[in-house]
Amino acid sequence: MPDTISDLESAMQMLIKTFHKYSGKEGDKYTLNRGELKELLLEELGTYLGNSKDNEAVEKVMNDLDANNDGEVDFTEFIILMGALTVACNDFFLEFKTDDKPKGQSS
Amino acid sequence: MPDTISDLESAMQMLIKTFHKYSGKEGDKYTLNRGELKELLLEELGTYLGNSKDNEAVEKVMNDLDANNDGEVDFTEFIILMGALTVACNDFFLEFKTDDKPKGQSS
């Protein structure tokens, strides 16, 4: 093991660690059932889901992810969700940088 | 801003921060050119690329990502790469947990 890891490597570890923290709670230890997914979303992504204790945002995410109807979210599906959220966050962040446009773009 | 952020939220921030640290260096500030991508991979993912200072692994990643031939990697393409790497890491990690199989699996 190296002494230090980069931010990117930390990010990967955090994604893996967080998934297994919840997936291991009940049933199949390597997938999230609806209860585990809900707990993960509310506890770990409260900021992005607006801390809504009502279930609207959570249900929407569950329905999107559960398109294959197996009632379980595996690690790859979880990573697709996190990737989509991260891209959305990045877009949101860039919208505030209006005075800092790409070089090729005229104002 | 909340006082504390979760590991998942930290991971998202690290992904965004790291991309822009390199994408902002030259040319289009919101995409990685080949030089910027190479620097990011070598400096931030050295552990996973085996710290190979030869260019083999880097060139492979570049060629995969540059399928659209625009010579630039945007944030979404970067996130797809990171997602694939994280899934690969997770699979690797699980291979070592042979005494800890999912319930449905007979030994």
Backbone of each chain as ProteinMPNN parsed JSONL, in Angstrom:
{"seq_chain_A": "MPDTISDLESAMQMLIKTFHKYSGKEGDKYTLNRGELKELLLEELGTYLGNSKDNEAVEKVMNDLDANNDGEVDFTEFIILMGALTVACNDFFLEFKTDDKPKGQSS", "coords_chain_A": {"N_chain_A": [[0.843, -1.207, 0.0], [0.549, 2.228, -0.833], [1.857, 5.164, 0.879], [0.342, 7.502, 0.75], [-2.786, 8.354, -0.729], [-4.355, 9.542, -3.717], [-6.801, 12.202, -4.248], [-8.649, 11.271, -6.128], [-8.386, 8.515, -5.895], [-9.194, 8.23, -3.258], [-11.854, 8.994, -3.596], [-12.862, 6.87, -5.117], [-12.565, 4.791, -3.284], [-14.309, 5.648, -1.274], [-16.786, 5.489, -2.564], [-17.007, 2.734, -2.966], [-16.851, 1.784, -0.327], [-19.071, 3.019, 0.898], [-21.245, 1.926, -0.515], [-21.099, -0.809, 0.247], [-21.413, -0.595, 2.966], [-24.14, -0.241, 3.254], [-25.27, -2.215, 1.589], [-24.622, -4.562, 2.83], [-26.332, -4.911, 4.931], [-28.795, -6.439, 4.952], [-30.318, -9.424, 3.504], [-29.148, -10.183, 0.204], [-25.758, -9.62, 0.314], [-24.34, -8.147, -1.48], [-25.88, -6.497, -2.99], [-28.17, -3.703, -3.073], [-31.256, -3.67, -1.499], [-34.623, -2.29, -1.69], [-35.084, -1.005, 0.768], [-32.503, -0.698, 1.817], [-31.34, 0.918, -0.155], [-32.9, 3.206, 0.085], [-32.21, 4.046, 2.672], [-29.474, 4.583, 2.308], [-29.616, 6.701, 0.41], [-31.025, 8.693, 1.839], [-29.396, 9.072, 4.101], [-26.804, 9.533, 3.125], [-26.931, 11.204, 0.925], [-28.421, 13.39, 1.551], [-28.079, 16.163, 1.302], [-28.229, 16.606, -1.441], [-30.659, 15.61, -2.116], [-32.268, 17.334, -0.907], [-32.802, 16.957, 1.761], [-35.333, 15.933, 2.089], [-37.629, 14.379, 3.943], [-39.899, 13.262, 3.192], [-40.919, 10.855, 0.756], [-40.599, 11.329, -1.944], [-38.392, 12.065, -3.759], [-36.689, 9.935, -3.272], [-38.238, 7.739, -4.062], [-38.435, 8.269, -6.777], [-35.792, 7.942, -7.675], [-35.417, 5.254, -7.016], [-37.309, 4.024, -8.71], [-36.284, 4.661, -11.216], [-33.837, 3.31, -11.131], [-34.616, 0.737, -10.774], [-35.345, -0.385, -13.151], [-34.971, -2.828, -14.366], [-36.494, -4.406, -12.837], [-35.715, -6.273, -10.839], [-35.719, -5.679, -8.248], [-33.455, -5.108, -6.836], [-30.445, -3.245, -6.418], [-27.436, -3.296, -7.986], [-23.787, -3.0, -7.689], [-22.78, -1.807, -10.026], [-25.05, -0.514, -11.097], [-25.477, 1.314, -9.063], [-23.169, 2.876, -9.315], [-23.626, 4.026, -11.804], [-25.781, 5.673, -11.176], [-24.491, 7.404, -9.311], [-22.61, 8.541, -10.996], [-24.257, 9.936, -12.808], [-25.414, 11.782, -11.052], [-23.128, 13.178, -10.28], [-22.297, 14.35, -12.674], [-24.496, 16.021, -13.066], [-24.209, 17.715, -10.855], [-21.78, 18.923, -11.511], [-22.509, 20.341, -13.835], [-24.313, 22.128, -12.715], [-22.638, 23.546, -11.019], [-20.963, 24.761, -12.927], [-22.685, 26.542, -14.144], [-22.704, 28.736, -12.528], [-20.383, 29.951, -13.033], [-20.311, 32.158, -14.848], [-18.791, 34.278, -15.633], [-16.531, 33.24, -16.598], [-15.921, 31.952, -19.026], [-15.378, 29.304, -21.52], [-12.501, 29.507, -23.684], [-13.004, 29.495, -26.486], [-15.464, 30.587, -26.756], [-17.518, 33.285, -27.55], [-18.509, 36.292, -25.833]], "CA_chain_A": [[0.0, 0.0, 0.0], [1.306, 3.469, -0.799], [1.62, 5.946, 2.081], [-0.746, 8.444, 0.534], [-3.554, 8.126, -1.937], [-4.835, 10.8, -4.289], [-8.22, 12.488, -4.061], [-9.43, 10.383, -6.999], [-8.362, 7.185, -5.294], [-10.084, 8.337, -2.09], [-13.238, 9.036, -4.071], [-13.229, 5.504, -5.499], [-12.698, 4.012, -2.044], [-15.519, 6.081, -0.572], [-17.94, 4.948, -3.289], [-17.063, 1.297, -2.68], [-17.108, 1.61, 1.11], [-20.436, 3.429, 1.227], [-22.176, 0.931, -1.058], [-21.089, -2.044, 1.043], [-21.932, -0.269, 4.298], [-25.589, -0.43, 3.23], [-25.668, -3.47, 0.926], [-24.372, -5.685, 3.731], [-27.239, -4.932, 6.091], [-29.746, -7.563, 4.949], [-30.474, -10.126, 2.232], [-27.926, -10.3, -0.592], [-24.813, -8.646, 0.857], [-23.661, -7.412, -2.54], [-26.817, -5.611, -3.681], [-29.049, -2.91, -2.218], [-32.697, -3.784, -1.724], [-35.244, -0.962, -1.659], [-34.888, -0.409, 2.085], [-31.106, -0.294, 1.947], [-31.123, 2.049, -1.062], [-33.547, 4.368, 0.683], [-31.388, 4.471, 3.803], [-28.263, 5.182, 1.742], [-29.941, 7.993, -0.212], [-31.408, 9.683, 2.849], [-28.312, 9.362, 5.031], [-25.555, 9.94, 2.481], [-27.143, 12.21, -0.12], [-29.45, 14.306, 2.031], [-27.851, 17.507, 0.767], [-28.643, 16.68, -2.844], [-32.081, 15.285, -2.199], [-32.975, 18.403, -0.197], [-33.188, 16.481, 3.096], [-36.769, 15.681, 2.144], [-37.932, 13.135, 4.63], [-40.927, 12.606, 2.393], [-40.254, 9.838, -0.051], [-40.754, 11.587, -3.376], [-37.127, 11.971, -4.49], [-36.19, 8.574, -3.101], [-39.036, 6.849, -4.91], [-38.091, 8.522, -8.174], [-34.503, 7.294, -7.933], [-35.645, 3.805, -6.983], [-38.024, 3.576, -9.906], [-35.353, 4.76, -12.342], [-32.797, 2.277, -11.026], [-35.207, -0.597, -10.746], [-35.94, -0.606, -14.47], [-34.924, -4.264, -14.687], [-37.498, -5.055, -11.985], [-35.286, -7.368, -9.956], [-35.876, -5.224, -6.872], [-32.151, -4.947, -6.201], [-29.51, -2.366, -7.122], [-26.075, -3.818, -7.809], [-22.779, -1.942, -7.599], [-22.685, -1.091, -11.299], [-26.202, 0.395, -11.181], [-25.207, 2.376, -8.099], [-22.138, 3.761, -9.877], [-24.273, 4.8, -12.873], [-26.522, 6.725, -10.481], [-23.556, 8.39, -8.764], [-22.028, 9.253, -12.138], [-25.251, 10.887, -13.313], [-25.517, 12.843, -10.046], [-21.901, 13.98, -10.296], [-22.358, 15.165, -13.893], [-25.5, 17.064, -12.81], [-23.581, 18.665, -9.927], [-20.771, 19.668, -12.252], [-23.241, 21.278, -14.689], [-24.872, 23.136, -11.809], [-21.474, 24.323, -10.589], [-20.464, 25.569, -14.043], [-23.649, 27.599, -14.449], [-22.4, 29.905, -11.713], [-19.121, 30.524, -13.47], [-20.656, 32.819, -16.114], [-17.733, 35.224, -16.02], [-15.331, 32.421, -16.738], [-16.308, 31.077, -20.141], [-14.329, 28.672, -22.315], [-11.829, 30.418, -24.588], [-13.561, 29.541, -27.837], [-16.838, 31.079, -26.724], [-17.584, 34.744, -27.454], [-19.462, 36.675, -24.79]], "C_chain_A": [[0.879, 1.259, 0.0], [0.953, 4.256, 0.463], [0.433, 6.888, 1.907], [-1.509, 8.044, -0.713], [-4.103, 9.463, -2.403], [-6.316, 10.99, -3.986], [-9.088, 11.543, -4.907], [-9.511, 8.989, -6.421], [-9.229, 7.153, -4.028], [-11.54, 8.285, -2.517], [-13.72, 7.631, -4.434], [-13.453, 4.647, -4.246], [-13.981, 4.358, -1.296], [-16.775, 5.525, -1.237], [-18.119, 3.464, -2.955], [-17.474, 1.052, -1.222], [-18.569, 1.914, 1.452], [-21.45, 2.41, 0.715], [-22.246, -0.291, -0.146], [-21.574, -1.826, 2.478], [-23.441, -0.541, 4.36], [-25.995, -1.772, 2.634], [-25.532, -4.667, 1.858], [-25.393, -5.842, 4.843], [-28.207, -6.112, 6.105], [-29.831, -8.199, 3.569], [-29.137, -10.296, 1.536], [-26.953, -9.207, -0.146], [-24.16, -7.777, -0.205], [-24.614, -6.599, -3.405], [-27.636, -4.846, -2.633], [-30.492, -3.276, -2.52], [-33.324, -2.399, -1.525], [-35.024, -0.25, -0.319], [-33.465, 0.106, 2.265], [-30.802, 0.923, 1.067], [-31.694, 3.33, -0.467], [-32.712, 4.937, 1.833], [-30.116, 5.172, 3.307], [-28.56, 6.576, 1.196], [-30.228, 9.052, 0.838], [-30.236, 10.063, 3.742], [-27.075, 9.945, 4.362], [-25.734, 11.039, 1.438], [-28.236, 13.192, 0.256], [-29.33, 15.706, 1.442], [-28.427, 17.649, -0.636], [-30.123, 16.384, -3.022], [-32.896, 16.273, -1.374], [-33.429, 17.999, 1.197], [-34.687, 16.232, 3.227], [-37.021, 14.342, 2.806], [-39.161, 12.476, 3.993], [-40.215, 11.766, 1.34], [-40.18, 10.146, -1.541], [-39.462, 11.369, -4.18], [-36.586, 10.541, -4.436], [-36.941, 7.607, -4.02], [-38.684, 7.015, -6.381], [-36.79, 7.811, -8.538], [-34.682, 5.779, -7.974], [-36.3, 3.311, -8.262], [-37.13, 3.627, -11.134], [-34.367, 3.594, -12.318], [-33.372, 0.877, -11.15], [-35.883, -0.943, -12.079], [-35.945, -2.089, -14.844], [-35.81, -5.094, -13.761], [-37.002, -6.224, -11.146], [-35.325, -6.929, -8.487], [-34.567, -5.008, -6.133], [-31.291, -4.024, -7.066], [-28.107, -2.917, -6.897], [-25.061, -2.665, -7.885], [-22.68, -1.133, -8.883], [-23.831, -0.101, -11.468], [-26.027, 1.591, -10.239], [-24.201, 3.394, -8.657], [-22.715, 4.602, -11.031], [-25.072, 5.954, -12.273], [-25.574, 7.814, -9.981], [-22.893, 9.196, -9.872], [-22.983, 10.308, -12.672], [-25.404, 12.06, -12.353], [-24.304, 13.771, -10.098], [-21.856, 14.881, -11.53], [-23.355, 16.311, -13.702], [-24.938, 18.143, -11.886], [-22.572, 19.54, -10.648], [-21.434, 20.713, -13.159], [-23.765, 22.449, -13.865], [-23.767, 24.108, -11.373], [-21.006, 25.268, -11.702], [-21.403, 26.711, -14.404], [-23.367, 28.879, -13.676], [-21.112, 30.589, -12.127], [-19.333, 31.281, -14.781], [-19.595, 33.801, -16.568], [-16.438, 34.508, -16.388], [-15.551, 31.417, -17.869], [-15.124, 30.424, -20.844], [-13.786, 29.645, -23.362], [-12.512, 30.587, -25.94], [-14.916, 30.229, -27.917], [-16.849, 32.607, -26.593], [-18.682, 35.139, -26.47], [-20.633, 37.471, -25.345]], "O_chain_A": [[1.847, 1.337, 0.757], [-0.109, 4.052, 1.05], [-0.382, 7.046, 2.816], [-0.944, 7.466, -1.641], [-4.294, 10.389, -1.615], [-6.997, 10.071, -3.531], [-10.131, 11.075, -4.452], [-10.564, 8.352, -6.448], [-9.913, 6.164, -3.763], [-12.361, 7.62, -1.885], [-14.842, 7.246, -4.104], [-14.412, 3.88, -4.168], [-14.654, 3.481, -0.755], [-17.72, 5.133, -0.553], [-19.23, 3.001, -2.696], [-18.334, 0.22, -0.936], [-19.216, 1.173, 2.192], [-22.4, 2.066, 1.419], [-23.335, -0.753, 0.193], [-22.077, -2.746, 3.122], [-23.957, -1.007, 5.376], [-26.942, -2.403, 3.104], [-26.234, -5.666, 1.703], [-25.331, -6.799, 5.614], [-28.421, -6.722, 7.153], [-29.457, -7.578, 2.574], [-28.115, -10.525, 2.183], [-27.27, -8.02, -0.214], [-23.504, -6.786, 0.116], [-24.211, -6.068, -4.439], [-27.775, -5.272, -1.487], [-30.917, -3.202, -3.673], [-32.614, -1.44, -1.221], [-34.805, 0.96, -0.282], [-33.246, 1.197, 2.792], [-30.097, 1.841, 1.486], [-31.067, 4.389, -0.505], [-32.533, 6.15, 1.947], [-29.734, 6.221, 3.825], [-27.833, 7.526, 1.488], [-29.735, 10.177, 0.746], [-30.084, 11.228, 4.107], [-26.372, 10.761, 4.959], [-24.774, 11.734, 1.107], [-28.899, 13.759, -0.612], [-30.329, 16.351, 1.124], [-29.029, 18.667, -0.978], [-30.755, 16.856, -3.967], [-34.092, 16.066, -1.165], [-34.333, 18.616, 1.761], [-35.246, 16.308, 4.32], [-36.657, 13.295, 2.27], [-39.435, 11.297, 4.218], [-39.029, 11.965, 1.078], [-39.738, 9.303, -2.321], [-39.435, 10.602, -5.143], [-36.09, 10.013, -5.432], [-36.331, 6.761, -4.674], [-38.636, 6.045, -7.137], [-36.698, 7.159, -9.578], [-34.158, 5.108, -8.863], [-35.89, 2.298, -8.828], [-37.2, 2.751, -11.995], [-34.096, 2.972, -13.345], [-32.688, -0.052, -11.581], [-36.86, -1.692, -12.123], [-36.834, -2.545, -15.562], [-35.874, -6.318, -13.876], [-37.796, -7.089, -10.775], [-35.004, -7.711, -7.592], [-34.57, -4.752, -4.929], [-31.401, -4.026, -8.292], [-27.64, -2.998, -5.761], [-25.429, -1.512, -8.115], [-22.514, 0.086, -8.841], [-23.62, 1.021, -11.928], [-26.379, 2.722, -10.573], [-24.362, 4.603, -8.494], [-22.33, 5.758, -11.207], [-25.048, 7.072, -12.79], [-25.816, 9.001, -10.197], [-22.641, 10.391, -9.712], [-22.579, 11.436, -12.955], [-25.513, 13.207, -12.787], [-24.434, 14.989, -9.975], [-21.43, 16.033, -11.448], [-23.096, 17.438, -14.123], [-25.161, 19.335, -12.102], [-22.513, 20.75, -10.426], [-20.964, 21.849, -13.237], [-23.669, 23.607, -14.271], [-23.953, 25.325, -11.366], [-20.692, 26.431, -11.446], [-20.96, 27.739, -14.916], [-23.739, 29.97, -14.107], [-20.785, 31.67, -11.638], [-18.592, 31.057, -15.738], [-19.508, 34.124, -17.753], [-15.377, 35.127, -16.474], [-15.391, 30.209, -17.695], [-14.001, 30.925, -20.775], [-14.516, 30.499, -23.864], [-12.587, 31.694, -26.472], [-15.456, 30.432, -29.004], [-16.271, 33.161, -25.658], [-19.662, 34.414, -26.295], [-21.522, 37.867, -24.591]]}, "seq_chain_B": "MPDTISDLESAMQMLIKTFHKYSGKEGDKYTLNRGELKELLLEELGTYLGNSKDNEAVEKVMNDLDANNDGEVDFTEFIILMGALTVACNDFFLEFKTDDKPKGQSS", "coords_chain_B": {"N_chain_B": [[-24.613, 26.091, 3.19], [-24.089, 22.837, 4.505], [-22.763, 21.809, 7.719], [-21.304, 19.441, 7.788], [-20.291, 17.038, 5.345], [-21.24, 14.052, 3.66], [-19.41, 10.949, 3.056], [-20.001, 10.138, 0.442], [-20.783, 12.516, -0.766], [-18.404, 13.925, -0.493], [-16.85, 12.375, -2.214], [-18.021, 12.946, -4.703], [-17.424, 15.672, -4.883], [-14.617, 15.551, -4.947], [-14.158, 14.266, -7.384], [-15.114, 16.176, -9.193], [-13.512, 18.388, -8.553], [-10.927, 17.423, -9.086], [-11.009, 16.897, -11.849], [-11.303, 19.515, -12.902], [-9.023, 20.71, -11.985], [-7.078, 19.799, -13.712], [-8.223, 20.141, -16.276], [-8.362, 22.857, -16.553], [-5.867, 23.767, -17.214], [-4.832, 24.283, -19.868], [-5.871, 25.425, -23.174], [-9.262, 24.606, -24.001], [-11.032, 25.196, -21.104], [-12.787, 23.471, -19.933], [-12.539, 20.898, -20.787], [-10.414, 17.983, -21.045], [-7.393, 17.913, -22.724], [-5.133, 15.754, -24.578], [-2.647, 15.902, -23.293], [-3.309, 16.963, -20.782], [-5.004, 14.966, -19.808], [-3.238, 12.826, -19.651], [-1.46, 13.753, -17.681], [-3.201, 13.92, -15.487], [-3.932, 11.183, -15.192], [-1.443, 9.969, -14.627], [-0.605, 11.341, -12.32], [-2.74, 11.205, -10.509], [-3.839, 8.683, -10.574], [-1.861, 6.846, -10.266], [-1.444, 4.595, -8.649], [-3.294, 2.731, -9.59], [-2.616, 2.458, -12.204], [-0.274, 1.282, -12.012], [1.922, 2.851, -11.582], [3.356, 3.14, -13.888], [5.685, 4.65, -15.724], [6.135, 4.472, -18.308], [4.223, 4.793, -21.314], [2.147, 3.073, -21.882], [-0.313, 2.169, -20.52], [-1.58, 4.61, -20.198], [-1.874, 5.49, -22.855], [-3.645, 3.546, -23.787], [-5.992, 4.086, -22.304], [-6.514, 6.681, -23.222], [-6.985, 6.213, -25.948], [-9.291, 4.653, -25.811], [-11.094, 6.477, -24.666], [-11.1, 8.476, -26.507], [-12.772, 7.891, -28.577], [-14.611, 9.295, -30.08], [-13.001, 10.916, -31.452], [-12.51, 13.689, -31.1], [-10.409, 14.597, -29.769], [-10.514, 15.558, -27.223], [-11.438, 15.172, -23.789], [-14.422, 15.259, -22.192], [-16.29, 16.215, -19.181], [-18.302, 14.312, -18.68], [-17.368, 12.05, -20.11], [-15.067, 11.572, -18.655], [-16.18, 10.864, -16.188], [-17.438, 8.491, -16.88], [-15.208, 6.897, -17.368], [-14.076, 6.888, -14.748], [-16.13, 5.632, -13.376], [-16.097, 3.077, -14.555], [-13.557, 2.241, -13.755], [-13.932, 2.2, -10.991], [-15.873, 0.23, -10.663], [-14.378, -1.931, -11.568], [-12.411, -2.006, -9.584], [-13.984, -2.612, -7.366], [-14.871, -5.186, -8.049], [-12.436, -6.524, -8.0], [-11.754, -6.237, -5.32], [-13.827, -7.743, -4.164], [-13.177, -10.299, -4.962], [-11.309, -11.162, -3.169], [-12.715, -11.713, -0.974], [-13.463, -14.409, -0.432], [-14.349, -16.095, 1.551], [-16.732, -15.106, 2.253], [-19.234, -15.225, 1.029], [-22.141, -14.314, -1.048], [-25.464, -14.9, 0.252], [-27.157, -16.531, -1.345], [-25.485, -18.176, -2.669], [-24.022, -21.312, -3.049], [-21.317, -23.024, -1.411]], "CA_chain_B": [[-23.778, 24.882, 3.204], [-24.163, 22.092, 5.758], [-21.491, 21.757, 8.425], [-20.553, 18.256, 7.414], [-20.796, 16.352, 4.166], [-21.019, 12.605, 3.757], [-18.344, 10.409, 2.211], [-20.439, 10.133, -0.966], [-20.729, 13.898, -1.236], [-16.971, 14.213, -0.648], [-16.375, 11.682, -3.416], [-18.479, 13.719, -5.859], [-16.635, 16.907, -4.925], [-13.243, 15.23, -5.351], [-14.169, 13.971, -8.819], [-15.292, 17.453, -9.905], [-12.341, 19.227, -8.291], [-9.747, 16.881, -9.761], [-11.147, 17.126, -13.297], [-11.072, 20.922, -13.254], [-7.621, 21.032, -11.684], [-6.285, 19.516, -14.909], [-8.852, 20.655, -17.508], [-8.165, 24.301, -16.616], [-4.466, 24.144, -17.448], [-4.594, 24.882, -21.186], [-6.943, 25.255, -24.164], [-10.622, 24.624, -23.44], [-10.911, 24.997, -19.657], [-13.781, 22.504, -19.458], [-12.229, 19.554, -21.291], [-9.023, 17.554, -20.934], [-6.734, 17.469, -23.951], [-4.356, 14.536, -24.316], [-1.603, 16.203, -22.313], [-3.925, 17.124, -19.467], [-5.485, 13.645, -19.382], [-2.066, 12.032, -19.29], [-0.978, 14.262, -16.403], [-4.177, 13.498, -14.471], [-3.833, 9.739, -14.978], [-0.173, 9.616, -13.992], [-0.47, 11.93, -10.985], [-3.856, 10.905, -9.608], [-4.2, 7.262, -10.597], [-0.623, 6.085, -10.379], [-1.592, 3.31, -7.963], [-4.066, 1.798, -10.407], [-1.933, 2.258, -13.477], [0.982, 0.615, -11.706], [3.005, 3.826, -11.605], [4.179, 2.926, -15.074], [6.037, 5.916, -16.357], [5.967, 4.266, -19.741], [2.933, 5.369, -21.681], [1.242, 2.052, -22.41], [-1.643, 2.214, -19.914], [-2.143, 5.925, -20.491], [-2.292, 5.505, -24.259], [-4.827, 2.692, -23.928], [-7.14, 4.841, -21.787], [-6.765, 7.781, -24.159], [-7.588, 5.716, -27.186], [-10.661, 4.247, -25.497], [-11.931, 7.651, -24.41], [-11.108, 9.371, -27.656], [-13.485, 7.19, -29.651], [-15.292, 10.277, -30.938], [-11.95, 11.591, -32.222], [-12.408, 15.148, -31.016], [-9.14, 14.92, -29.115], [-10.757, 16.142, -25.904], [-12.266, 14.373, -22.892], [-15.252, 16.147, -21.379], [-16.511, 15.723, -17.822], [-19.107, 13.084, -18.725], [-16.488, 10.949, -20.52], [-14.189, 11.326, -17.509], [-16.958, 10.166, -15.172], [-17.628, 7.119, -17.364], [-13.935, 6.217, -17.074], [-13.939, 6.686, -13.303], [-17.115, 4.622, -13.0], [-15.602, 1.768, -14.985], [-12.429, 1.902, -12.877], [-14.438, 1.91, -9.648], [-16.507, -1.096, -10.748], [-13.288, -2.906, -11.664], [-11.816, -2.07, -8.238], [-14.923, -3.313, -6.495], [-14.802, -6.607, -8.42], [-11.135, -6.996, -7.53], [-11.897, -6.282, -3.874], [-14.718, -8.843, -3.779], [-12.517, -11.581, -5.228], [-10.536, -11.556, -1.994], [-13.633, -12.044, 0.104], [-13.998, -15.709, -0.823], [-15.003, -16.742, 2.684], [-17.787, -14.191, 2.65], [-20.047, -15.249, -0.193], [-23.554, -13.971, -0.93], [-26.268, -15.955, 0.83], [-27.767, -17.436, -2.314], [-24.454, -18.914, -3.381], [-23.514, -22.438, -2.274], [-19.861, -23.043, -1.472]], "C_chain_B": [[-23.919, 24.156, 4.537], [-22.782, 22.04, 6.417], [-20.645, 20.562, 7.996], [-21.141, 17.678, 6.135], [-20.44, 14.883, 4.297], [-19.846, 12.188, 2.872], [-18.727, 10.45, 0.739], [-20.364, 11.533, -1.558], [-19.28, 14.354, -1.399], [-16.433, 13.607, -1.933], [-16.767, 12.468, -4.663], [-17.664, 15.007, -6.002], [-15.212, 16.653, -5.4], [-13.151, 14.956, -6.846], [-14.235, 15.278, -9.624], [-14.024, 18.31, -9.775], [-11.125, 18.744, -9.08], [-9.822, 17.11, -11.272], [-10.76, 18.564, -13.652], [-9.653, 21.391, -12.947], [-6.754, 20.838, -12.93], [-6.884, 20.14, -16.168], [-8.58, 22.148, -17.677], [-6.767, 24.725, -17.039], [-4.219, 24.81, -18.798], [-5.762, 24.617, -22.122], [-8.303, 25.404, -23.53], [-10.544, 24.277, -21.955], [-11.842, 23.924, -19.127], [-13.625, 21.114, -20.073], [-10.739, 19.272, -21.074], [-8.498, 17.272, -22.341], [-5.817, 16.288, -23.589], [-3.28, 14.757, -23.249], [-2.157, 16.291, -20.895], [-4.417, 15.777, -18.923], [-4.325, 12.782, -18.893], [-1.537, 12.441, -17.915], [-1.897, 13.809, -15.266], [-4.003, 12.011, -14.152], [-2.564, 9.379, -14.222], [-0.099, 10.133, -12.559], [-1.542, 11.458, -10.011], [-4.21, 9.417, -9.554], [-2.988, 6.36, -10.757], [-0.737, 4.692, -9.776], [-2.268, 2.284, -8.864], [-3.398, 1.504, -11.732], [-0.545, 1.684, -13.241], [2.177, 1.542, -11.719], [3.924, 3.654, -12.803], [4.451, 4.267, -15.726], [6.095, 5.732, -17.878], [4.513, 4.588, -20.083], [1.858, 4.352, -22.038], [-0.186, 2.167, -21.869], [-2.343, 3.532, -20.249], [-2.668, 5.981, -21.919], [-3.549, 4.681, -24.47], [-6.084, 3.44, -23.475], [-7.512, 5.962, -22.753], [-7.479, 7.299, -25.405], [-9.024, 5.268, -26.961], [-11.575, 5.465, -25.371], [-12.081, 8.525, -25.643], [-11.799, 8.73, -28.856], [-14.189, 8.164, -30.596], [-14.299, 11.174, -31.691], [-11.95, 13.104, -32.151], [-11.167, 15.576, -30.238], [-9.293, 15.518, -27.727], [-11.652, 15.199, -25.091], [-13.105, 15.33, -22.054], [-15.586, 15.496, -20.028], [-17.307, 14.41, -17.808], [-18.25, 11.881, -19.111], [-15.54, 10.564, -19.378], [-14.92, 10.514, -16.431], [-17.227, 8.71, -15.584], [-16.366, 6.287, -17.103], [-13.815, 5.9, -15.59], [-14.928, 5.625, -12.803], [-16.63, 3.225, -13.343], [-14.45, 1.31, -14.098], [-12.919, 1.49, -11.493], [-15.122, 0.546, -9.612], [-15.434, -2.182, -10.808], [-12.617, -3.1, -10.301], [-12.693, -2.873, -7.293], [-14.897, -4.821, -6.767], [-13.523, -7.248, -7.867], [-11.177, -7.216, -6.011], [-12.728, -7.494, -3.445], [-14.088, -10.215, -4.005], [-11.743, -12.093, -4.023], [-11.416, -11.951, -0.818], [-14.265, -13.412, -0.151], [-14.7, -16.432, 0.319], [-16.266, -15.998, 3.111], [-18.774, -14.054, 1.479], [-21.488, -14.801, 0.045], [-24.371, -15.167, -0.464], [-26.774, -16.988, -0.157], [-26.786, -18.392, -2.963], [-23.946, -20.08, -2.528], [-22.012, -22.529, -2.444], [-19.345, -24.327, -2.064]], "O_chain_B": [[-23.875, 24.789, 5.592], [-21.761, 22.207, 5.749], [-19.426, 20.664, 7.861], [-22.336, 17.811, 5.872], [-19.467, 14.518, 4.957], [-19.357, 12.966, 2.053], [-17.896, 10.756, -0.116], [-19.939, 11.718, -2.699], [-18.962, 15.086, -2.336], [-15.66, 14.238, -2.653], [-15.956, 12.642, -5.572], [-17.266, 15.381, -7.105], [-14.66, 17.443, -6.167], [-12.19, 15.359, -7.501], [-13.509, 15.458, -10.601], [-13.535, 18.875, -10.753], [-10.39, 19.54, -9.664], [-8.827, 17.471, -11.902], [-9.988, 18.798, -14.582], [-9.146, 22.333, -13.557], [-5.822, 21.603, -13.177], [-6.149, 20.617, -17.033], [-8.567, 22.657, -18.798], [-6.506, 25.916, -17.205], [-3.482, 25.793, -18.875], [-6.55, 23.698, -21.898], [-8.491, 26.222, -22.63], [-10.057, 23.209, -21.583], [-11.702, 23.504, -17.979], [-14.486, 20.253, -19.894], [-9.925, 20.186, -20.939], [-9.09, 16.479, -23.073], [-5.744, 15.884, -22.428], [-3.042, 13.89, -22.407], [-1.572, 15.774, -19.943], [-4.267, 15.484, -17.737], [-4.416, 12.105, -17.869], [-1.207, 11.591, -17.089], [-1.429, 13.369, -14.215], [-3.935, 11.625, -12.985], [-2.598, 8.578, -13.287], [0.412, 9.443, -11.677], [-1.279, 11.325, -8.816], [-4.816, 8.956, -8.587], [-3.074, 5.261, -11.306], [-0.199, 3.726, -10.317], [-1.873, 1.119, -8.901], [-3.588, 0.436, -12.314], [0.266, 1.607, -14.165], [3.315, 1.092, -11.851], [5.111, 3.976, -12.746], [3.537, 4.929, -16.218], [6.104, 6.704, -18.634], [3.669, 4.642, -19.189], [0.765, 4.735, -22.456], [-1.146, 2.25, -22.636], [-3.538, 3.561, -20.544], [-3.774, 6.462, -22.162], [-4.425, 5.068, -25.244], [-7.105, 3.434, -24.163], [-8.687, 6.164, -23.06], [-8.452, 7.902, -25.857], [-9.881, 5.475, -27.819], [-12.685, 5.48, -25.901], [-13.077, 9.231, -25.797], [-11.448, 8.998, -30.005], [-14.34, 7.877, -31.783], [-14.688, 12.059, -32.453], [-11.436, 13.754, -33.061], [-10.907, 16.767, -30.07], [-8.309, 15.94, -27.119], [-12.513, 14.515, -25.644], [-12.559, 16.125, -21.29], [-15.201, 14.355, -19.774], [-17.017, 13.51, -17.02], [-18.381, 10.811, -18.516], [-15.251, 9.386, -19.165], [-14.351, 9.597, -15.839], [-17.241, 7.812, -14.742], [-16.442, 5.134, -16.678], [-13.488, 4.773, -15.216], [-14.607, 4.826, -11.923], [-16.733, 2.303, -12.534], [-14.371, 0.138, -13.73], [-12.394, 0.553, -10.892], [-14.97, -0.205, -8.648], [-15.568, -3.229, -10.174], [-12.296, -4.224, -9.916], [-12.209, -3.703, -6.524], [-14.901, -5.629, -5.838], [-13.54, -8.361, -7.342], [-10.707, -8.23, -5.495], [-12.382, -8.185, -2.486], [-14.427, -11.18, -3.319], [-11.541, -13.298, -3.868], [-10.936, -12.456, 0.197], [-15.487, -13.547, -0.088], [-15.553, -17.288, 0.082], [-16.801, -16.233, 4.195], [-19.094, -12.959, 1.017], [-22.003, -14.883, 1.16], [-24.02, -16.313, -0.747], [-26.818, -18.18, 0.149], [-27.172, -19.296, -3.704], [-23.488, -19.866, -1.405], [-21.479, -22.16, -3.49], [-18.133, -24.506, -2.187]]}, "name": "protein", "num_of_chains": 2, "seq": "MPDTISDLESAMQMLIKTFHKYSGKEGDKYTLNRGELKELLLEELGTYLGNSKDNEAVEKVMNDLDANNDGEVDFTEFIILMGALTVACNDFFLEFKTDDKPKGQSSMPDTISDLESAMQMLIKTFHKYSGKEGDKYTLNRGELKELLLEELGTYLGNSKDNEAVEKVMNDLDANNDGEVDFTEFIILMGALTVACNDFFLEFKTDDKPKGQSS"}
